[in-house]
Amino acid sequence: MEEPEPVRIITRDEAVRVAKNTLDGEVQEAEFVQTEDGGYYLVEIVNDQTEQEATIQIHAVRGDTMSVEWDD
């Protein structure tokens, strides 16, 4: 029986780098949430120049953006 591929979880810094592709700014918080499929990071970023604020969900295994929630 073959061993399954090990789950590769990206680091917090990698998640922040991916999130900054959506909104460049100051990271307020980056939190890891464990789930059955490996988990995700919630990265809160604020851009003072544009006054934009977003919470970006990054998949911890694939390293892609799952969702973006913009705050008014």
C-alpha positions as CSV (number, residue, x, y, z in Angstrom):
1,M,0.0,0.0,0.0
2,E,1.4,3.4,-1.0
3,E,1.8,6.1,1.6
4,P,-0.3,9.2,0.9
5,E,1.5,12.4,0.0
6,P,2.3,14.4,3.2
7,V,0.1,17.5,3.6
8,R,2.3,20.6,3.0
9,I,1.2,23.5,5.0
10,I,2.5,26.9,4.0
11,T,4.0,29.2,6.7
12,R,2.3,32.3,8.1
13,D,4.8,34.4,6.2
14,E,3.9,32.7,2.9
15,A,0.2,33.3,3.6
16,V,0.8,37.0,4.3
17,R,2.8,37.3,1.0
18,V,-0.1,35.7,-0.9
19,A,-2.6,38.0,0.9
20,K,-0.6,41.1,0.0
21,N,-1.2,40.3,-3.7
22,T,-4.8,41.2,-3.0
23,L,-4.2,44.2,-0.8
24,D,-0.8,45.6,0.0
25,G,-0.6,47.2,3.4
26,E,0.0,46.6,7.1
27,V,-0.9,43.2,8.5
28,Q,-3.1,43.6,11.5
29,E,-3.5,39.9,12.3
30,A,-2.7,36.5,10.7
31,E,-4.3,33.6,12.3
32,F,-4.3,29.9,11.4
33,V,-7.5,27.9,11.6
34,Q,-7.2,24.1,11.6
35,T,-9.8,22.2,9.5
36,E,-10.1,18.6,8.2
37,D,-8.6,19.5,4.9
38,G,-5.5,21.1,6.3
39,G,-6.7,24.5,7.4
40,Y,-6.4,28.1,6.3
41,Y,-5.1,31.5,7.4
42,L,-7.1,34.6,8.0
43,V,-5.0,37.6,7.2
44,E,-6.2,41.1,8.1
45,I,-4.6,43.9,6.1
46,V,-5.1,47.6,6.4
47,N,-3.9,50.1,3.8
48,D,-3.7,53.5,5.3
49,Q,-3.2,55.4,2.0
50,T,-6.3,54.0,0.4
51,E,-8.1,53.4,3.7
52,Q,-9.0,49.9,2.5
53,E,-9.2,47.0,4.9
54,A,-9.6,43.4,4.1
55,T,-9.7,40.0,5.7
56,I,-8.2,37.5,3.2
57,Q,-8.6,33.7,3.6
58,I,-5.6,31.8,2.3
59,H,-5.7,28.0,2.0
60,A,-2.9,26.5,4.1
61,V,-2.2,23.6,1.8
62,R,-2.7,25.0,-1.7
63,G,-1.6,28.5,-0.8
64,D,-4.3,30.2,-2.8
65,T,-6.8,32.9,-1.9
66,M,-10.1,31.3,-0.9
67,S,-12.1,34.5,-0.1
68,V,-11.7,38.2,0.5
69,E,-13.9,40.2,2.8
70,W,-13.7,44.0,2.4
71,D,-14.5,46.2,5.3
72,D,-16.0,49.6,4.7
